[in-house]
Amino acid sequence: MTRSPGHLPPSFFARPAEQVAPELIGCLLVKRQPTGELLWGVVVETEAYSQEEPACHGYRRRTPSNETLFGEPGRFYVYVSYGIHHCVNVVTGRSDWANGVLLRAAALPGEPERAAAGPALLARRFGLDRRHDAQPAIPEQGLWFAAPPAHWPAIGEADRLQTTRIGISQGQELPWRWYLRRSRCVSRRARGDRTPPAAEAHTVAAGALAS
């Protein structure tokens, strides 16, 4: 893909994380490569975090390392997990209140299903690290979100499964994780939710933007 799809405006992110997270499902994460080509993937799994609950990085206090999370909505917040893996979030809500959405998985057309099935894998595949922290999600910065193309099938509530968050030690009871039911690129499915057949999931992962 070489053309630049329109980006989601800052107003999209100026809402609570638990509202933005499900609506990011089906949107595109787009990165302009040094060659000018665009690397893109469909966001298929997200988690919401907010200052009033203990799993949020801003729950206890504001620090230099989580400062971005308290900033303007529509910026990337990138942190290092376990001293090894990068995790990519987008800041939501309002300034001075820690609020954000973690990107847990994306489906990249023409690539293995598990290429970005998890926060660390997503960051690695897109080449994102602390250098991208606090960067606005806009095309001018080379990294942004775009709405799904008009010719793609619409994604409704029935297409998204809402469940509890994973990989955290506190606040596990909050049902603030969402994923696209018919995608095979989700990091971990909810108990009892079976992985869809490959033929059914193909149209979600590989809807071409070339047209």
C-alpha positions in Angstrom: 0.0 0.0 0.0 1.4 3.4 -1.0 -1.5 5.9 -0.7 -2.3 7.5 2.7 -5.7 6.7 4.1 -7.4 9.4 6.2 -6.5 9.4 9.9 -8.7 9.4 13.0 -8.8 12.9 14.4 -7.8 13.8 18.0 -11.5 14.2 18.8 -11.9 10.4 18.3 -9.5 9.8 21.2 -10.9 12.6 23.5 -13.2 10.2 25.2 -12.9 7.6 28.0 -10.7 4.6 27.1 -13.5 2.2 27.6 -15.4 3.9 24.8 -12.5 4.3 22.4 -11.1 0.7 22.8 -14.0 -1.1 21.2 -14.3 1.4 18.4 -10.6 1.0 17.5 -11.4 -2.6 16.6 -11.4 -2.8 12.8 -9.5 0.4 12.4 -6.0 0.5 10.8 -2.7 1.1 12.4 -0.5 2.6 9.6 3.2 3.3 9.6 5.1 5.0 6.7 8.3 3.2 6.0 11.6 4.9 4.9 10.8 3.7 1.4 7.5 5.6 1.4 5.5 2.4 1.4 2.9 2.0 4.1 2.9 -0.9 6.6 -0.6 -1.4 8.0 -2.6 -3.8 10.0 -6.2 -4.1 11.2 -6.5 -3.6 15.0 -8.3 -6.7 16.2 -7.7 -6.6 20.0 -7.6 -3.7 22.6 -7.7 -3.1 26.3 -8.8 0.0 28.2 -7.0 1.5 31.2 -8.0 4.4 33.4 -6.5 6.2 36.4 -9.2 5.2 38.9 -8.3 1.5 38.6 -5.2 -0.3 39.9 -3.9 -1.8 36.6 -3.4 1.7 35.1 0.2 3.0 35.1 -1.1 6.3 36.4 -3.0 4.8 39.3 -0.5 5.6 42.1 1.3 8.7 40.9 2.5 10.7 38.0 6.1 10.1 37.1 8.5 10.9 34.3 8.0 7.4 32.8 4.2 7.7 32.6 3.9 11.4 31.9 2.7 10.8 28.4 -0.4 9.0 29.7 -1.4 12.2 31.5 -1.0 14.3 28.3 -3.2 15.2 25.3 -5.3 12.4 23.8 -4.3 11.1 20.4 -0.6 10.6 21.3 1.2 7.3 21.5 2.3 6.0 25.0 5.0 3.4 24.6 6.5 1.7 27.7 8.8 -1.2 28.3 7.3 -4.4 29.9 9.6 -6.6 32.1 12.6 -4.6 30.9 12.4 -6.3 27.4 9.2 -5.8 25.5 7.6 -2.6 24.2 3.9 -2.1 24.5 2.0 0.5 22.4 -0.9 2.5 23.7 -2.8 5.5 22.5 -3.7 8.2 25.1 -7.4 8.9 25.5 -9.8 10.9 27.7 -8.4 14.3 28.7 -5.2 15.9 29.8 -4.1 15.5 33.4 -6.0 12.2 33.8 -4.2 8.9 33.0 -6.3 7.2 30.4 -5.3 5.0 27.4 -5.9 2.0 25.2 -3.4 -0.8 24.8 -3.0 -2.2 21.3 -3.0 -6.0 22.0 -3.1 -7.4 18.4 -3.3 -6.6 14.8 -3.9 -8.6 11.6 -1.5 -7.8 8.8 -2.6 -8.9 5.3 -0.3 -11.5 3.6 1.6 -12.2 6.8 1.4 -15.1 9.4 -1.6 -14.9 11.7 0.5 -14.6 14.8 2.9 -11.9 13.4 1.3 -9.2 15.7 -0.8 -11.3 18.0 0.2 -9.7 21.3 1.4 -6.3 22.5 5.1 -7.2 22.2 4.8 -8.8 18.8 2.7 -5.8 17.5 5.4 -3.4 18.7 8.2 -5.4 17.2 6.4 -5.9 13.8 5.8 -2.2 13.4 9.2 -1.3 14.8 7.8 0.8 17.6 9.7 1.6 20.8 10.3 4.4 23.3 11.3 6.8 20.5 7.7 6.9 19.5 6.5 7.8 23.0 4.4 11.1 23.1 4.3 11.2 19.3 1.0 12.4 17.9 -0.9 9.8 15.9 -1.0 11.7 12.6 0.3 11.1 9.1 2.7 13.9 9.3 4.6 12.0 12.0 4.5 8.8 10.0 2.4 6.7 12.4 -1.4 7.0 12.7 -4.8 5.3 12.9 -7.2 5.3 10.0 -10.9 4.3 9.8 -11.6 1.1 7.9 -12.3 1.7 4.1 -16.0 2.3 3.2 -16.2 -0.9 1.1 -15.3 -3.2 4.0 -18.1 -4.9 5.9 -19.2 -2.8 8.9 -18.2 -4.0 12.4 -21.0 -4.0 14.9 -21.4 -4.9 18.6 -22.0 -8.6 17.7 -18.7 -8.7 15.9 -16.7 -7.7 19.0 -16.4 -9.8 22.1 -16.0 -8.0 25.4 -14.2 -9.8 28.2 -11.7 -9.3 31.0 -8.2 -8.0 30.6 -5.2 -10.4 30.7 -1.5 -10.2 31.8 -2.2 -8.0 34.9 -2.1 -8.8 38.6 -4.8 -6.3 39.7 -8.1 -5.2 38.2 -8.6 -8.5 36.3 -12.4 -8.4 37.0 -13.0 -5.3 34.7 -14.4 -6.4 31.3 -12.2 -3.9 29.5 -10.8 -6.1 26.7 -12.3 -6.3 23.3 -11.5 -8.4 20.2 -12.8 -9.1 16.8 -14.6 -12.5 17.0 -13.9 -13.6 13.5 -10.1 -12.8 13.6 -7.6 -15.6 14.1 -4.9 -13.0 15.1 -6.2 -12.4 18.7 -3.5 -12.9 21.4 -5.8 -15.0 23.6 -9.4 -15.8 23.2 -12.0 -15.8 26.1 -12.8 -19.2 27.6 -15.3 -21.0 25.5 -14.7 -18.8 22.4 -13.4 -21.0 19.6 -11.0 -19.8 16.9 -12.8 -19.3 13.7 -12.0 -21.3 10.5 -9.3 -19.8 8.4 -11.6 -19.3 5.4 -14.0 -17.2 7.5 -11.2 -15.0 9.0 -9.4 -14.3 5.8 -11.6 -11.4 4.7 -11.0 -9.7 8.0 -7.2 -10.0 7.9 -6.7 -9.2 4.2 -9.3 -6.8 3.0 -7.2 -5.0 0.3 -6.8 -1.2 0.3 -5.5 -1.3 -3.3 -8.9 -0.6 -4.8 
